[in-house]
Amino acid sequence: MNRFLLSVFCVSLLVSCKPTQQTAATKTSATTSENCSTYWQQHVDYKMEIDMDVNTYQYKGTQKLVYTNNSPDVLNKVFYHLYFNAFQPGSEMDVRSQNIPDPDARVKDRIGKLKPNEIGYIKVNSLKQNGVTINHETVGTVLEVELAKPIQPGESVTFDMVFDAQVPIQIRRSGRNNKEGVALSMTQWYPKLAEYDYEGWHADPYIGREFHGVWGDFDVTLNIDKNYVVGGTGYIQNPNDVGHGYETGTVKTPKSEKLTWHFKAPNVHDFTWAADPEYKHDTMQVPNGPLLHFLYKSTMPADKLENWKNLQPKTVELMQFYSENIGKYPYDQYSVIQGGDGGMEYAMCTLILGEGEFDGLFGVTAHELAHTWFQFLLATNELTNYWMDEGFAQYFGKLAESKINGKSFKKDTKQTYDVYSYYANSGTEQPMTTQADRFHFNRSSSISAYYKGYVFLSQLAYVIGQENQEKTIKAYFDQWAFKHPNGNDFIRVAEKVSGLELDWYLNDWTRTLNTIDYGVKSVEDKTITLERIGLMPMPIDLKVTYADGTTEDFYIPLQMMRGEKPTTATTLKDWAWAYPTYTFKTSKTVQSVTIDPEGMMADIDRENNDN
């Protein structure tokens, strides 16, 4: 996701279960699990043929969708997302943007001003289930479908659809003719079947936030003006037909004004493409990894074109860093494409703005590429577990920038903690269990996702130890790639890696507004008394400076963790959370005491951390 609002804000501030791992071409039904009896997820096979008119920005499509019900439930209805319908005056996205106290600067009242030839829409003209015509109704951005026959557990059915659509003026993520002149940013552009999981249907209207999709295989054929260069999700099946940098040999001479592009994408939960007649197409191979594609406007100023050239070897390093520190990227290609309205992650690609300074271009790429792991491989529901993709991607993006470009990770982390602390003390915080569209302020949603999510992962290293945190990330990827994990799934992995009880950490941090606040209450000769002021429990790292100038590190385990993190500090007896104070004696006279000397605990009042 784009970080524009976050940057502006910072300046102004001064029950699921463990699955078996799948490959990129595996269909998943029910599989046994360590955490409960079974894990299941639905599966889709899309085959779409699209004919695009680049003059009217309208397109016609046919869609054959084979839907496999791997759930234990009988399904009496299905739903599709029609995201482009959000870009019409009077839509929920339009009205919400005009009523929220701090609207997204990119949206504001722009949707309400769109003319009929500028709006977006997807119109479903016909829909059949196994050859039988079925009733359907478009309700905003959702298609409600009345089935001819219920779908039984384990059954696969085929839906055949004919639709036509219009690409809206680019306002948010998707659309035509963005501010940098990119013709088509085609994200969330097709009728997309809603996800059904252990929580039921996720037929959420598109109001402003992000997405949740069904894992499956895509086969997409696109007919478009022969001068347009296309990039996005999947593998090109006919490179010698299209050329434009994809060819492997002799390019065939087109016999019409249009080219047919054929893509296949195995085991993804979305399909995105972008197209422009002025795209320059470069490639760079990652050693023992995917082929990277870069598509950007050849008409940019010379210094911006140089930025895109310099970005390419850096993106190779990013891909290697994430593959080494999270898990190996499983596909054979990845594309960085100029388009959209900032930066947004999609399957096998990202769309980003391309005309900024190099540091910004690289930073956005680092963040969006991290999303390939945190949301497109570890496919959390971005409407309910947004902090698991935005926060984790932000953390690893900053970590990658520090390793590759020499930025200070410690400085970035401190700034993130400071933003969270402001938020916790602002009176505007809402729990992280709040549905993403239901935050009172856009600012609150952003801080909860990016900053509080980042702190969750950073602070976990404080709770269980850095090495255990790093092992947890890799084990999480190994166990949950190509699935839909939630917060409990992640914390159970951390528990197994560390051997510690961590349900309290997930609960207090993500499901309540409890805050961390520990203080030094008193120091008398060799006796130290600490106090817990906030409601959220934590283990305590402590540095004691003695009167003779020597220092000693102490570790006070949290009793409800039922164990201790690895540490070289002197380990004291457990502190049970319900006791507001904790007293212990040292071997020498104490000069000063500091709680959490490394600043890795998100204490909302650090003034009382020293005596």
ZISUL-V495462 format. One record per residue. N is the residue number from 1. RES is the residue in one letter. SS is DSSP state (@ for helix, = for strand, . for the rest). PSI is psi in radians with two decimals (none if undefined). NEAR is the number of other C-alpha atoms within 12 Angstrom. Layout:
N & RES & SS & PSI & NEAR
N & RES & SS & PSI & NEAR
This chain:
1 & M & . & 2.59 & 44
2 & N & . & 2.54 & 38
3 & R & . & 0.34 & 36
4 & F & @ & -0.89 & 24
5 & L & @ & -0.63 & 28
6 & L & @ & -0.70 & 29
7 & S & @ & -0.76 & 22
8 & V & @ & -0.74 & 16
9 & F & @ & -0.74 & 23
10 & C & @ & -0.71 & 25
11 & V & @ & -0.74 & 12
12 & S & @ & -0.39 & 12
13 & L & @ & -0.36 & 18
14 & L & . & none & 12
15 & V & . & 1.50 & 21
16 & S & . & -2.98 & 29
17 & C & . & 2.98 & 32
18 & K & . & 2.24 & 36
19 & P & . & 3.00 & 34
20 & T & . & 2.65 & 28
21 & Q & . & 2.51 & 28
22 & Q & . & 2.68 & 25
23 & T & . & 3.09 & 23
24 & A & . & 0.06 & 28
25 & A & . & 0.29 & 21
26 & T & . & 2.39 & 21
27 & K & . & 2.47 & 30
28 & T & . & 2.27 & 34
29 & S & . & -2.29 & 30
30 & A & . & 2.35 & 27
31 & T & = & 2.61 & 24
32 & T & = & 2.78 & 18
33 & S & . & 2.66 & 19
34 & E & . & -0.57 & 18
35 & N & . & -0.52 & 23
36 & C & . & -3.03 & 17
37 & S & . & -0.81 & 15
38 & T & = & 2.70 & 23
39 & Y & = & 2.41 & 32
40 & W & . & 2.73 & 38
41 & Q & . & 2.67 & 39
42 & Q & . & 2.89 & 41
43 & H & = & 2.50 & 40
44 & V & = & 2.54 & 39
45 & D & = & 1.95 & 37
46 & Y & = & 2.37 & 38
47 & K & = & 2.05 & 34
48 & M & = & 2.46 & 34
49 & E & = & 2.15 & 30
50 & I & = & 2.35 & 32
51 & D & = & 2.00 & 28
52 & M & = & 2.29 & 31
53 & D & = & 1.89 & 26
54 & V & . & -0.13 & 26
55 & N & . & -0.70 & 16
56 & T & . & -0.21 & 22
57 & Y & . & 0.52 & 31
58 & Q & = & 2.65 & 32
59 & Y & = & 2.68 & 31
60 & K & = & 2.54 & 33
61 & G & = & 2.64 & 32
62 & T & = & 2.53 & 31
63 & Q & = & 2.16 & 33
64 & K & = & 2.06 & 34
65 & L & = & 2.05 & 35
66 & V & = & 2.03 & 30
67 & Y & = & 2.15 & 40
68 & T & = & 2.13 & 37
69 & N & . & 1.63 & 34
70 & N & . & 0.02 & 33
71 & S & . & 2.87 & 31
72 & P & . & 0.10 & 23
73 & D & . & 2.63 & 24
74 & V & . & 2.22 & 21
75 & L & = & 2.11 & 30
76 & N & = & -0.07 & 19
77 & K & = & 2.86 & 28
78 & V & = & 2.88 & 36
79 & F & = & 2.56 & 35
80 & Y & = & 2.58 & 42
81 & H & = & 2.35 & 41
82 & L & . & 1.29 & 38
83 & Y & @ & -0.63 & 48
84 & F & @ & -0.37 & 46
85 & N & @ & -0.23 & 40
86 & A & @ & -0.42 & 46
87 & F & . & 1.03 & 47
88 & Q & . & 2.47 & 35
89 & P & . & 2.34 & 28
90 & G & . & -0.03 & 23
91 & S & . & 2.89 & 32
92 & E & @ & -0.66 & 30
93 & M & @ & -0.77 & 35
94 & D & @ & -0.88 & 33
95 & V & @ & -0.74 & 25
96 & R & @ & -0.75 & 32
97 & S & @ & -0.56 & 34
98 & Q & @ & -0.04 & 24
99 & N & @ & -0.32 & 18
100 & I & . & 2.50 & 26
101 & P & . & -0.55 & 16
102 & D & . & 1.34 & 22
103 & P & . & 2.68 & 27
104 & D & . & 2.21 & 35
105 & A & . & -0.39 & 24
106 & R & . & -0.32 & 25
107 & V & . & -1.10 & 31
108 & K & . & -2.08 & 24
109 & D & . & 0.33 & 25
110 & R & . & -0.64 & 30
111 & I & @ & -0.71 & 35
112 & G & @ & -0.28 & 26
113 & K & @ & 0.02 & 23
114 & L & . & 2.44 & 23
115 & K & . & 2.88 & 15
116 & P & . & -0.61 & 18
117 & N & . & 0.08 & 20
118 & E & . & -0.23 & 29
119 & I & . & 2.96 & 35
120 & G & . & 2.61 & 41
121 & Y & = & 2.73 & 38
122 & I & = & 2.08 & 38
123 & K & = & 2.10 & 36
124 & V & = & 2.02 & 35
125 & N & = & -0.58 & 24
126 & S & = & 2.65 & 26
127 & L & = & 2.27 & 33
128 & K & = & 2.56 & 28
129 & Q & = & 1.99 & 29
130 & N & . & 0.73 & 23
131 & G & . & -0.10 & 17
132 & V & = & 2.19 & 18
133 & T & = & 2.33 & 21
134 & I & . & 2.72 & 24
135 & N & . & 2.54 & 23
136 & H & = & 2.68 & 25
137 & E & = & 2.29 & 23
138 & T & = & 2.12 & 25
139 & V & = & 1.63 & 25
140 & G & . & -2.07 & 31
141 & T & . & 0.26 & 39
142 & V & = & 2.36 & 35
143 & L & = & 2.07 & 33
144 & E & = & 2.19 & 29
145 & V & = & 2.23 & 32
146 & E & = & 2.02 & 24
147 & L & = & 2.58 & 28
148 & A & = & -0.53 & 23
149 & K & = & 2.37 & 23
150 & P & = & 2.63 & 21
151 & I & = & 2.07 & 28
152 & Q & . & 2.73 & 20
153 & P & . & 2.29 & 22
154 & G & . & -0.07 & 23
155 & E & . & 2.53 & 23
156 & S & = & 2.37 & 25
157 & V & = & 2.76 & 30
158 & T & = & 2.19 & 28
159 & F & = & 2.22 & 37
160 & D & = & 2.21 & 30
161 & M & = & 2.51 & 38
162 & V & = & 2.28 & 28
163 & F & = & 2.81 & 28
164 & D & = & 2.79 & 30
165 & A & = & 2.87 & 37
166 & Q & = & 2.36 & 40
167 & V & . & 2.20 & 45
168 & P & . & 2.79 & 43
169 & I & = & 2.36 & 41
170 & Q & . & 2.11 & 37
171 & I & . & -0.93 & 39
172 & R & . & 1.93 & 44
173 & R & . & -1.01 & 44
174 & S & . & 2.82 & 42
175 & G & = & -2.98 & 42
176 & R & = & 2.68 & 39
177 & N & . & 1.07 & 31
178 & N & . & 3.12 & 32
179 & K & . & -0.27 & 25
180 & E & . & 0.12 & 29
181 & G & . & 0.17 & 29
182 & V & . & 2.29 & 40
183 & A & . & -0.90 & 38
184 & L & = & 2.06 & 48
185 & S & = & 1.69 & 45
186 & M & = & 1.47 & 49
187 & T & . & 2.43 & 41
188 & Q & . & 0.84 & 42
189 & W & . & -0.18 & 42
190 & Y & . & 2.79 & 48
191 & P & . & 2.04 & 44
192 & K & = & 2.09 & 44
193 & L & = & 2.35 & 44
194 & A & . & 2.70 & 38
195 & E & = & 2.46 & 37
196 & Y & = & 2.17 & 36
197 & D & = & -2.83 & 35
198 & Y & . & -0.30 & 22
199 & E & . & -0.09 & 18
200 & G & = & -2.76 & 21
201 & W & = & 2.53 & 25
202 & H & = & 1.15 & 28
203 & A & . & 0.97 & 32
204 & D & . & 2.43 & 37
205 & P & . & 2.66 & 33
206 & Y & . & 1.88 & 35
207 & I & . & -0.47 & 39
208 & G & . & -0.41 & 39
209 & R & . & -2.58 & 36
210 & E & . & -2.61 & 35
211 & F & . & 2.95 & 40
212 & H & . & 2.27 & 40
213 & G & . & 2.89 & 44
214 & V & . & 2.32 & 46
215 & W & . & 2.45 & 46
216 & G & = & -2.96 & 38
217 & D & = & 2.43 & 36
218 & F & = & 2.40 & 37
219 & D & = & 1.87 & 33
220 & V & = & 2.21 & 37
221 & T & = & 2.21 & 32
222 & L & = & 2.16 & 39
223 & N & = & 2.12 & 32
224 & I & = & 2.77 & 34
225 & D & = & 2.34 & 27
226 & K & . & -0.29 & 28
227 & N & . & -0.18 & 24
228 & Y & . & 2.42 & 35
229 & V & = & 2.34 & 39
230 & V & = & 2.45 & 49
231 & G & = & 2.81 & 50
232 & G & = & -2.47 & 43
233 & T & . & 2.56 & 42
234 & G & . & 3.13 & 37
235 & Y & = & 2.28 & 35
236 & I & = & 2.26 & 33
237 & Q & . & -0.34 & 22
238 & N & . & 1.06 & 25
239 & P & @ & -0.62 & 25
240 & N & @ & -0.22 & 22
241 & D & @ & -0.55 & 26
242 & V & @ & -0.54 & 35
243 & G & . & -2.32 & 27
244 & H & . & 0.62 & 34
245 & G & . & -0.06 & 26
246 & Y & . & -0.29 & 31
247 & E & . & 2.62 & 19
248 & T & . & -0.10 & 16
249 & G & . & -2.29 & 14
250 & T & . & 2.27 & 15
251 & V & . & 2.33 & 17
252 & K & . & 2.51 & 19
253 & T & . & 2.16 & 14
254 & P & . & 2.45 & 19
255 & K & . & -0.05 & 12
256 & S & . & -3.10 & 13
257 & E & . & -0.09 & 16
258 & K & = & 2.67 & 23
259 & L & = & 2.61 & 32
260 & T & = & 2.08 & 33
261 & W & = & 2.29 & 40
262 & H & = & 2.06 & 32
263 & F & = & 2.56 & 33
264 & K & = & 2.44 & 33
265 & A & = & 1.97 & 36
266 & P & = & 2.38 & 35
267 & N & = & 1.11 & 38
268 & V & = & 2.97 & 44
269 & H & . & 0.42 & 43
270 & D & . & 2.88 & 45
271 & F & . & 2.19 & 44
272 & T & . & 2.56 & 42
273 & W & = & 2.80 & 47
274 & A & = & 2.66 & 46
275 & A & = & 2.52 & 44
276 & D & = & 2.49 & 36
277 & P & . & -0.22 & 27
278 & E & . & 0.21 & 24
279 & Y & = & 2.33 & 33
280 & K & = & 2.43 & 31
281 & H & = & 1.96 & 34
282 & D & = & 2.74 & 30
283 & T & = & 2.70 & 30
284 & M & = & 2.32 & 28
285 & Q & = & 2.27 & 24
286 & V & . & 2.17 & 27
287 & P & . & 2.22 & 15
288 & N & . & 0.53 & 17
289 & G & . & -2.80 & 26
290 & P & . & 2.89 & 26
291 & L & = & 2.18 & 30
292 & L & = & 2.38 & 39
293 & H & = & 2.41 & 42
294 & F & = & 2.11 & 44
295 & L & = & 2.11 & 44
296 & Y & = & 2.74 & 44
297 & K & = & 2.17 & 34
298 & S & . & -0.20 & 28
299 & T & . & 0.06 & 19
300 & M & . & 2.76 & 23
301 & P & . & 2.74 & 17
302 & A & @ & -0.68 & 13
303 & D & @ & -0.56 & 17
304 & K & @ & -0.65 & 26
305 & L & @ & -0.67 & 29
306 & E & @ & -0.66 & 21
307 & N & @ & -0.74 & 25
308 & W & @ & -0.57 & 40
309 & K & @ & -0.74 & 28
310 & N & @ & -0.46 & 22
311 & L & @ & -0.50 & 37
312 & Q & @ & -0.89 & 35
313 & P & @ & -0.49 & 25
314 & K & @ & -0.62 & 31
315 & T & @ & -0.59 & 42
316 & V & @ & -0.81 & 36
317 & E & @ & -0.69 & 29
318 & L & @ & -0.81 & 41
319 & M & @ & -0.71 & 47
320 & Q & @ & -0.69 & 29
321 & F & @ & -0.84 & 30
322 & Y & @ & -0.67 & 39
323 & S & @ & -0.61 & 30
324 & E & @ & -0.65 & 22
325 & N & @ & -0.19 & 29
326 & I & . & -1.06 & 37
327 & G & . & 2.68 & 31
328 & K & . & 2.30 & 26
329 & Y & . & 2.19 & 40
330 & P & . & -0.13 & 33
331 & Y & . & 2.97 & 34
332 & D & . & -0.03 & 26
333 & Q & = & 2.73 & 34
334 & Y & = & 2.43 & 42
335 & S & = & 2.36 & 45
336 & V & = & 2.04 & 52
337 & I & = & 2.29 & 52
338 & Q & = & 2.17 & 52
339 & G & . & -3.01 & 49
340 & G & . & -2.67 & 43
341 & D & . & 0.26 & 42
342 & G & . & -1.52 & 39
343 & G & = & 2.34 & 38
344 & M & = & 2.41 & 46
345 & E & = & 2.51 & 50
346 & Y & = & 3.10 & 46
347 & A & . & 2.12 & 49
348 & M & . & 0.25 & 46
349 & C & = & 2.92 & 45
350 & T & = & 2.61 & 48
351 & L & = & 2.21 & 49
352 & I & = & 2.69 & 46
353 & L & . & 2.62 & 41
354 & G & . & 0.02 & 45
355 & E & . & 0.20 & 31
356 & G & . & -2.97 & 23
357 & E & . & 2.81 & 20
358 & F & @ & -0.74 & 24
359 & D & @ & -0.70 & 23
360 & G & @ & -0.72 & 27
361 & L & @ & -0.78 & 37
362 & F & @ & -0.74 & 39
363 & G & @ & -0.75 & 39
364 & V & @ & -0.73 & 42
365 & T & @ & -0.72 & 49
366 & A & @ & -0.77 & 47
367 & H & @ & -0.84 & 43
368 & E & @ & -0.64 & 49
369 & L & @ & -0.63 & 53
370 & A & @ & -0.53 & 48
371 & H & . & -0.37 & 44
372 & T & . & -0.61 & 49
373 & W & . & -0.87 & 48
374 & F & . & 1.37 & 48
375 & Q & . & -0.66 & 46
376 & F & . & -0.26 & 47
377 & L & . & -0.73 & 43
378 & L & = & 1.47 & 48
379 & A & . & 1.29 & 42
380 & T & . & 2.73 & 41
381 & N & . & 1.96 & 38
382 & E & . & -0.19 & 38
383 & L & . & -0.43 & 35
384 & T & . & -0.45 & 36
385 & N & . & 0.69 & 40
386 & Y & @ & -0.58 & 44
387 & W & @ & -0.41 & 43
388 & M & @ & -0.38 & 48
389 & D & @ & -0.82 & 50
390 & E & @ & -0.82 & 51
391 & G & @ & -0.76 & 40
392 & F & @ & -0.69 & 42
393 & A & @ & -0.66 & 46
394 & Q & @ & -0.76 & 46
395 & Y & @ & -0.90 & 42
396 & F & @ & -0.53 & 46
397 & G & @ & -0.79 & 42
398 & K & @ & -0.67 & 41
399 & L & @ & -0.73 & 32
400 & A & @ & -0.74 & 39
401 & E & @ & -0.66 & 35
402 & S & @ & -0.65 & 23
403 & K & @ & -0.62 & 22
404 & I & @ & -0.69 & 28
405 & N & @ & 0.05 & 23
406 & G & . & 0.27 & 15
407 & K & . & 2.73 & 19
408 & S & . & 1.89 & 17
409 & F & @ & -0.64 & 23
410 & K & @ & -0.70 & 21
411 & K & @ & -0.79 & 17
412 & D & @ & -0.71 & 27
413 & T & @ & -0.73 & 36
414 & K & @ & -0.73 & 26
415 & Q & @ & -0.67 & 27
416 & T & @ & -0.78 & 39
417 & Y & @ & -0.68 & 36
418 & D & @ & -0.71 & 30
419 & V & @ & -0.77 & 37
420 & Y & @ & -0.77 & 40
421 & S & @ & -0.73 & 30
422 & Y & @ & -0.83 & 30
423 & Y & @ & -0.80 & 31
424 & A & @ & -0.48 & 31
425 & N & . & 0.03 & 20
426 & S & . & -0.33 & 17
427 & G & . & 0.05 & 14
428 & T & . & 0.03 & 21
429 & E & . & 2.46 & 33
430 & Q & . & 2.68 & 32
431 & P & . & 2.68 & 34
432 & M & . & -0.14 & 39
433 & T & . & -0.08 & 32
434 & T & . & 2.30 & 26
435 & Q & . & 2.45 & 29
436 & A & @ & -0.58 & 35
437 & D & @ & -0.14 & 31
438 & R & @ & 0.21 & 22
439 & F & . & 2.50 & 31
440 & H & . & -0.68 & 24
441 & F & . & 2.47 & 27
442 & N & @ & -0.67 & 31
443 & R & @ & -0.73 & 38
444 & S & @ & -0.73 & 37
445 & S & @ & -0.77 & 43
446 & S & @ & -0.79 & 41
447 & I & @ & -0.72 & 42
448 & S & @ & -0.75 & 46
449 & A & @ & -1.00 & 47
450 & Y & @ & -0.89 & 42
451 & Y & @ & -0.89 & 47
452 & K & @ & -0.55 & 44
453 & G & @ & -0.71 & 41
454 & Y & @ & -0.83 & 41
455 & V & @ & -0.65 & 42
456 & F & @ & -0.82 & 41
457 & L & @ & -0.73 & 47
458 & S & @ & -0.79 & 38
459 & Q & @ & -0.44 & 35
460 & L & @ & -0.61 & 37
461 & A & @ & -0.61 & 29
462 & Y & @ & -0.68 & 33
463 & V & @ & -0.78 & 43
464 & I & @ & -0.10 & 40
465 & G & . & 2.50 & 29
466 & Q & @ & -0.77 & 23
467 & E & @ & -0.71 & 21
468 & N & @ & -0.62 & 30
469 & Q & @ & -0.78 & 33
470 & E & @ & -0.69 & 27
471 & K & @ & -0.64 & 26
472 & T & @ & -0.76 & 33
473 & I & @ & -0.80 & 43
474 & K & @ & -0.69 & 27
475 & A & @ & -0.65 & 31
476 & Y & @ & -0.79 & 42
477 & F & @ & -0.81 & 41
478 & D & @ & -0.66 & 31
479 & Q & @ & -0.44 & 33
480 & W & @ & 0.05 & 39
481 & A & . & 2.47 & 40
482 & F & . & 0.46 & 45
483 & K & = & -3.01 & 49
484 & H & . & 1.35 & 48
485 & P & . & 2.77 & 42
486 & N & . & -3.03 & 36
487 & G & @ & -0.68 & 39
488 & N & @ & -0.67 & 28
489 & D & @ & -0.73 & 38
490 & F & @ & -0.81 & 43
491 & I & @ & -0.49 & 37
492 & R & @ & -0.62 & 34
493 & V & @ & -0.79 & 36
494 & A & @ & -0.64 & 37
495 & E & @ & -0.74 & 34
496 & K & @ & -0.63 & 25
497 & V & @ & -0.79 & 26
498 & S & @ & -0.39 & 31
499 & G & . & 0.23 & 23
500 & L & . & 2.70 & 30
501 & E & . & 2.18 & 27
502 & L & . & 0.19 & 36
503 & D & @ & -0.59 & 25
504 & W & @ & -0.64 & 29
505 & Y & @ & -0.84 & 37
506 & L & @ & -0.78 & 35
507 & N & @ & -0.93 & 23
508 & D & @ & -0.67 & 23
509 & W & @ & -0.67 & 37
510 & T & @ & -0.36 & 35
511 & R & @ & -0.05 & 25
512 & T & . & 3.07 & 21
513 & L & . & 0.31 & 27
514 & N & . & 2.49 & 28
515 & T & . & 2.82 & 33
516 & I & = & 2.21 & 35
517 & D & . & 1.84 & 32
518 & Y & = & 2.58 & 38
519 & G & = & 2.80 & 32
520 & V & = & 1.95 & 34
521 & K & = & -0.78 & 26
522 & S & = & 2.66 & 26
523 & V & = & 2.08 & 28
524 & E & = & 1.79 & 22
525 & D & . & -1.77 & 20
526 & K & . & 0.19 & 22
527 & T & = & 2.22 & 24
528 & I & = & 2.30 & 35
529 & T & = & 2.17 & 30
530 & L & = & 2.78 & 33
531 & E & = & 2.53 & 32
532 & R & = & 2.08 & 33
533 & I & . & -0.76 & 28
534 & G & . & 2.89 & 24
535 & L & . & -0.32 & 24
536 & M & . & 2.22 & 30
537 & P & . & 2.69 & 38
538 & M & . & 2.64 & 45
539 & P & . & 2.83 & 45
540 & I & = & 2.21 & 48
541 & D & = & 2.39 & 38
542 & L & = & 2.36 & 38
543 & K & = & 2.21 & 31
544 & V & = & 2.25 & 38
545 & T & = & 2.20 & 29
546 & Y & = & 2.91 & 25
547 & A & . & -0.44 & 18
548 & D & . & 0.07 & 14
549 & G & . & -0.17 & 13
550 & T & . & 2.85 & 16
551 & T & = & 2.77 & 23
552 & E & = & 2.36 & 28
553 & D & = & 2.38 & 26
554 & F & = & 2.67 & 30
555 & Y & = & 2.17 & 34
556 & I & = & 1.84 & 35
557 & P & = & 2.63 & 34
558 & L & = & 2.19 & 34
559 & Q & @ & -0.69 & 24
560 & M & @ & -0.13 & 22
561 & M & @ & -0.34 & 27
562 & R & . & 0.74 & 22
563 & G & . & -3.05 & 26
564 & E & . & 2.64 & 35
565 & K & . & 2.77 & 34
566 & P & . & 2.29 & 23
567 & T & . & 2.65 & 25
568 & T & . & -0.03 & 13
569 & A & . & 2.82 & 20
570 & T & = & 2.08 & 23
571 & T & = & 2.20 & 24
572 & L & = & -3.12 & 25
573 & K & = & 2.80 & 21
574 & D & = & 2.67 & 25
575 & W & = & 2.00 & 31
576 & A & . & 2.31 & 22
577 & W & . & -0.69 & 27
578 & A & . & -0.36 & 19
579 & Y & . & 2.10 & 17
580 & P & . & -0.31 & 22
581 & T & = & 2.82 & 21
582 & Y & = & 2.20 & 31
583 & T & = & 2.40 & 24
584 & F & = & 2.83 & 26
585 & K & = & 2.55 & 21
586 & T & . & 3.04 & 27
587 & S & . & -0.28 & 19
588 & K & . & 2.90 & 21
589 & T & . & 2.35 & 23
590 & V & = & 2.34 & 29
591 & Q & = & -0.79 & 26
592 & S & = & 2.80 & 31
593 & V & = & 2.40 & 36
594 & T & = & 2.13 & 36
595 & I & = & 2.33 & 40
596 & D & . & 1.14 & 33
597 & P & . & -0.41 & 25
598 & E & . & -0.10 & 22
599 & G & . & 0.53 & 30
600 & M & . & -0.05 & 37
601 & M & . & 2.33 & 38
602 & A & . & 1.06 & 47
603 & D & = & 2.18 & 38
604 & I & . & -0.13 & 30
605 & D & . & 1.64 & 27
606 & R & @ & -0.06 & 26
607 & E & @ & -0.52 & 15
608 & N & @ & 0.24 & 22
609 & N & . & -0.18 & 35
610 & D & = & 2.60 & 27
611 & N & . & none & 26
